[in-house]
Amino acid sequence: MLRGYRLDATELHKMDEPLWFPGVGLGLRIWQGRYEEHDNTWLRWVDVDSTPIRTGQERAEAERQRADRLVEQLRQLDVEPAG
């Protein structure tokens, strides 16, 4: 369970998940999944829609998949990509 509190003047107010930090435009929430070869429960940064912000590894994998799709599309057009 993730608990957070916001200080408003002299009072503490319980925050709902995701814990939202308006100054940086990000939230934190508990996330279950795989990270660096480990399945576990983690804290993840999320955007305003509660979508997890991708890690560097996740971004790299998405770009590899995108590149593979583009290569396949070129080959379907009988174009052999260089490199």
C-alpha positions in Angstrom: 0.0 0.0 0.0 1.3 3.4 -0.9 0.5 6.3 1.4 1.2 9.9 0.8 0.3 13.1 2.6 0.2 16.7 1.4 1.0 19.5 3.8 -1.5 22.4 3.5 -0.4 25.2 5.8 -0.5 23.3 9.1 -2.7 20.4 8.1 -1.8 17.1 6.5 -4.2 15.7 3.9 -4.1 12.1 2.7 -3.3 11.8 -1.0 -5.0 9.3 -3.3 -3.0 7.1 -5.6 -1.4 8.0 -7.8 0.4 10.5 -5.6 0.4 13.6 -7.8 3.2 16.1 -7.8 1.9 19.1 -9.8 5.2 20.9 -9.7 6.8 18.3 -12.0 3.6 17.1 -13.7 4.2 13.5 -12.5 2.6 11.0 -10.2 3.8 7.9 -8.4 1.8 4.7 -8.1 2.4 1.0 -7.2 3.0 -1.1 -10.3 3.3 -4.9 -10.7 5.5 -6.0 -13.5 9.0 -6.9 -14.9 11.9 -4.5 -14.6 15.5 -5.4 -15.3 14.8 -9.1 -15.4 12.8 -9.1 -12.1 9.1 -9.5 -11.6 8.0 -7.6 -8.6 6.0 -4.7 -7.2 7.6 -1.3 -8.0 7.0 2.4 -7.7 6.5 3.9 -11.1 6.3 7.4 -12.3 3.0 8.0 -14.2 1.6 10.8 -16.4 -1.6 12.7 -15.9 -3.6 9.7 -17.3 -1.9 7.3 -14.9 0.1 5.8 -17.8 3.5 4.6 -16.6 6.4 6.6 -17.9 8.6 4.3 -19.9 12.0 3.3 -18.6 15.0 3.7 -20.9 15.0 0.0 -21.6 11.3 0.1 -22.5 11.8 3.0 -24.8 14.7 1.2 -26.5 12.6 -1.9 -27.0 9.7 0.0 -28.5 12.1 1.7 -30.9 13.6 -1.7 -31.9 10.1 -3.0 -32.6 9.3 0.1 -34.6 12.5 -0.2 -36.7 11.7 -3.9 -37.3 8.2 -3.0 -38.6 9.6 -0.3 -40.9 12.2 -2.7 -42.3 9.4 -5.3 -43.0 7.3 -2.6 -44.7 10.3 -1.7 -46.9 10.9 -5.3 -47.8 7.3 -5.7 -48.8 7.9 -2.9 -51.2 10.9 -4.8 -52.6 13.3 -2.2 -51.0 16.3 -3.7 -49.2 17.3 -1.4 -46.3 20.9 -0.4 -46.0 22.8 -1.3 -42.9 
